[in-house]
Amino acid sequence: MTDLSRRSTVGLGLAAGAAALSSRRARAQTPSEVKIAMLVPLSGPWARQGILEQMGARLAIEDINAAGGIKSMGGARMKLIEYDTQDSSEKAKDAAQRMVAQEPDLVGGFGCWLSSFTLAATEVTERVSLPWLTLSYSDAITGRGFKHVFQSSPTADKQADELLPMIVELAGRARSGWKPTKFAYIGDNTASSVSFMKSIRGPAAAALGLTLVADEVYTPPLSDATTMIQHIRSTKPDFLGFQSTNVPDDKLLVDKFAEFNLKSDKLPKIGGGGHWAVPELLNVAGAENLEGILVALANWPGKRQADLEKRFMAKTGEPWFGHDSIFAYVHVMILKEALERTGVADRVKVSEAIHALDMTDGPALFFPDGTLKYDEKGRRVGAKLCVVQWRKGKPVPVYPPSIATSEVIWPKI
């Protein structure tokens, strides 16, 4: 073989090697499948909320893949990897550690529903720069200077600041300017409840001329509420707020208030969080005892989601599409939007893309305010409370006007 031939052969070999390397890099950057994680309670007292998130997330994955996957990545399909927090912060953290160890190619994730679980799990996800979306409420979640945690709900502090003025407004609207002056609270000592009550006990009530006449705190799960309810009844508040965090506690409280002849026609009640508006609560507490209870939560499907709600109900057999399911659905869609913008399965770039979002269309339309933007702390800009009210065995949206289908009913006691 001549030197020229030898050089040509070597050159062709180098070119082929470079082409193969380039091809491998391309395949690495545009895989046929992109994994995201869901870490929620699928067992224990908070399992119902996790299962509702699971339903919403699975529907979103199906919708994305049926529409052609991630187009900027050659139609790569999204795959949902599911992990269970179980029933404690320690188990949630252990699950997060297993998740990042077993699935090193995850590009993002969402969960963990209960704020205490989210605080524990995000200590793990932040260390590996895994972008994490959550509906959890505690202000501490995005108050630690983390760069890869995104909170789509209004924080507990913000909810506390907004809730009392909103209740006063709704009561006045329903009763021609009447203004409550006394209120009571009963709730557990989990992270979001503690954060919420810190603000309620502060200047928020005083600024509205409201006096907190009963403030009852317990450690979940609740076994007996008799003494607490007797105290609340003796103070004769104009309304009562619940800061429980799971359906079994909700049921026990609702049943016990009914036993003491304090249904919502005698004592207006406001529950906090999506668990207060789930079918499971209806099944165990009954429509009669729930009638009239208001529920303040961070998101609820509005008129724009009517078609999606029908599909969700048909697929799952659930009687409505609510807080937990819509959050999971939109969080998957946000991760998909970030992947479309980056075009690569790179978790840091996905995180950067979420930080850069500033939308009033697409995933933004799944929030009542119609905006999708996160501030420097990772908190969604414009996030506000929604209110639904139990009417004849179904939560009916009554606030804000963008989702309301009825006016609030406040009893004339």
PyMOL commands that set and color helices and strands:
alter all, ss='L'
color gray80, all
select helices_A, chain A and resi 3-29+47-66+71-73+89-102+115-127+139-142+156-174+191-207+226-235+247-259+274-277+279-285+287-290+303-316+323-342+347-356+362-366
alter helices_A, ss='H'
color red, helices_A
select strands_A, chain A and resi 33-40+77-84+109-111+132-134+149-151+182-188+211-218+239-243+269-272+294-297+386-391+394-399
alter strands_A, ss='S'
color yellow, strands_A
deselect
rebuild
show_as cartoon
